[in-house]
Amino acid sequence: MFATQEGKAVPQVVFHTRQGDRWVDVTTDELFKDKTVIVFSLPGAFTPTCSSSHLPRYNELYSVFAQHGVDSILCVSVNDTFVMNAWKAEQRAENITFIPDGNGEFTRGMEMLVEKSDVGFGARSWRYSMLVRNGVIEKMFVEPNKPGDPFEVSDADTLLRYLAPEFKVQESVSLFTKPGCPFCTKAKQMLIDNNMPFEEIVLGQDATTVSLRAVSGRATVPQVFIGGRHIGGSDDLEQYLLSA
């Protein structure tokens, strides 16, 4: 089993990052001193679980964590800065700070460095999350020591339940839109006014009308989905919000 590091200070490391066309060294103190920080660490950028579940949910819940005193959310992986920057752009994860632990120094200091040469990865991070206050680890959620890549406890919802056990998370919201659509603008504004973060899926950019028909049975926009339920267009959304 992996030993918890709760009560200990995070490792003192200098991360070599690429910001624009410049190399910028970022220290542990810059990231953690006098701050409340969430860290989630994972085996590799662009890998399936990391891209489909682990990262997106932390990005989605950033505003909720911020409401409960979190200053920043860090994603740490034993990858170089170019890979991490490309992954951030591909994921559109603007709420997350991507930390390239290319040499594995931070991960080794956390005693979370594991060998994944069986899948051609070499040394990588075990999957975990933690809440850090002023550089000291308050709580860790470490995945169980099982074969493969377990993803059971290091997710964003588990950490949020620890941080704010009484808080009820807003159901996930997605809406299909297209550029220049006034009804789409209306729907987005209603969601903003009701403090409901949403994912926007733009036709012609993120999806096609075929995709829209397949999931909603309609070809008009906007089409709104909340918690897996198809709400409908902007008028339907207005009625839904009035009755909520």
N, C-alpha and C positions, 0 to 999 in steps of 0.2 A: 504494500500500500504506500501511497505518497503521503509524506508527513505534512501536516498543516503548518503554515508559517504564521498563524495568527499571533499577534502581539509583538512580532518582529518588524524591524524596519525593512523597507524594500531595498534591493541591491543597489549600490552606487555604480552607475554605468553611464557612459557617454554614448549616445546613439548618433550614428552618422546618417543624416537625412539629406535628401536632395529637394530643395525648394526652389521651383523655377529653374534657373540655370546656375544656381549656386549650391555649394555644399554648406550645410549648416549643422553644427554639432549641438545636440540637445542633451542636457544633463538630467539625471534623476531629480535633482533639486528643482529644476525649472518646471518639471512636470508635476511634482508632488508637494513641494513645500508650501505650507499654509493653505492647502486645498483639500477638498473632499473629492476623491477620484475613484471611478470604477475602472477596473481593468478586466478585460476578457482576453484570454490567450488561446490560440488554436494551432493546429498542425501546419496549415499552409494556406496562403492566398489562392483564390480561384478553385479550391477544392469543394466538393458538392455540399456537405453539411455546413461548412463555413459560409458559403455563398448563399445558400437557400434558406438557412434558418438562423444560425448563430449571429452573424453580423446584422442582417436586416432588422431583426427585432430590437436590438440595442439602438440602432439608428432611429427606428420608429418611436421608441419610448424615451428618447432623449429629453423631450420637453417635460415629461412626467418626472424623470429623475431630477431635472433641474429644479422643479417645483419643490423637491424634497432635499435641496441643499447640495446637490452634486454639481461640481464645477466643470468636470470634463469626463469623457468616456474614452479610454484608450484601448485600441486593438493591437495586441502584441503578437508577432509571429516571427519565427526564424526564417525570414526572407530578406532580400536586399531592398533598399529604398525604392529602386525603380519598379520592382514587382509590386510593392505595396502601394506606390502612387498610381500605377496602372489599375490595380484592383479597386482602389477608392474611386477612380474616375468611372470604371465600369459599373460599380455598384451605386454610384450617385449618393454615397454615404457622407454627406457634408457635415453631419452632426458628430462624426467620430474622428478622433485623432489617431492616425495609423503610425505605429511605432515599429520600425524595422530593426529587429534584433538579429542582424545578419550573422554575427559571430556566436550567437547563443549565450552571450555573457549574462544578460538579465535572467534568461530562462534557467541557466545553470545555477545562478545565485538563488533562484527560487526553488531549486532542487526539483525542477519539472522537465529537465532535458531528458528525452527518451530517444532510443535508436529505432528508426523506421527504415532501415536499409532493405528490409524485406519487400518494400514497395518502391524502392529507389529514391527515398527522401533523404536518407542519411539521418543526422541528428535533428530532431524537431521538438517542439513544445508539446507536452501533454495538455489536454484541454481543461481549463479551469477559469473561474472568475473570482474577483475579490473586490472588497470595499476597503479603500485606503484613506485614512485621515491624517493629514500632515506627515505623510511618509511612513506611517505605521499601519500595518495590516490589521484591520478590525475583524474582518470575516472573509473566509475563503469557501468556495464551493468547488471541490475537485472531483472530476469524473472518476467513477470506480475503476479499479485496475482490472479491466477485462480485455480480452483480445479485440482487435479492431480499433474503432474510433467511437467509443460510447459518448452519447450526448443526452444526459439525463438530469443534471443539476446545475450546469454552468450557464444556463439560459437567462435571458433578461428578466423573465417573469419571476423566476425563483429569487433572483437578487432583489427585485422590487418588493416581493412579499416579505423579505427580511427587513428591508429599509422602511417600508410603509405598509405594515400588515393590514391596516384598515382600508387602504385605498382600493377602489374598484376601477380596474383598467377599462378605458373606453374600447369598445369593439373596433376591430380594424375596418377601415373605410377605404374603398377604391372607387374611382369613377373614370369611365371612358369619356374622353373629350376629343375635340378637333380644333385646330387653330381658327380663330375668327368667329366662334360660335357664341352668341350672346347668352343663350340658355346655359351653356357650360360655365360661363363667367358667373351667372346668377347662382348656379349650384355650388360652385367653389366658394363664393362669398357667404352663402348660407352656412356652409360647413365651418368656415373661418369664424363667423359670428357666433357660432355655437361651440367654439373651442374643440372642434373635432378634427384632429390631424388626419390627413388623407394621402393616399397614393394616387397620382394622376397618370392614366394610361392614355397616351396621345395616339389617335389613329394616324397611320402613315409613318409613325416614328417608332412606337412601341408595340403596335398591334395593327391588325387590318379589320375591315368590316366583316370578314369571314369569322375572325375571332370573336367579334362583338355579337354576331348572330348566334354563334355556337354557345356562348355562355348566357346570353340574355334573351335570345329569340327575337331580338329587334336589331334594326340597322341605324336607328337615329341616336343622336347624342344630345345631352349626356345620358349615361346609364350609370346608376349609383348602386353599389353593393355595400352592405354594412353587416359585419359579423357573419358572412356567408349567405346573407339573404339579399335577393334582388329587390331593390326599392323601386327603381324606375327612373323616370326623367326628373327635371327640375320641379315640376308641379307635384309629382309624387313625393319628392324629397321634402317639399314644403309641408305637405299634409302629414308626412311621417314625423317631422320635427314638431309640428303643432300638437300632435297627439301623444308625443313621447312624455 
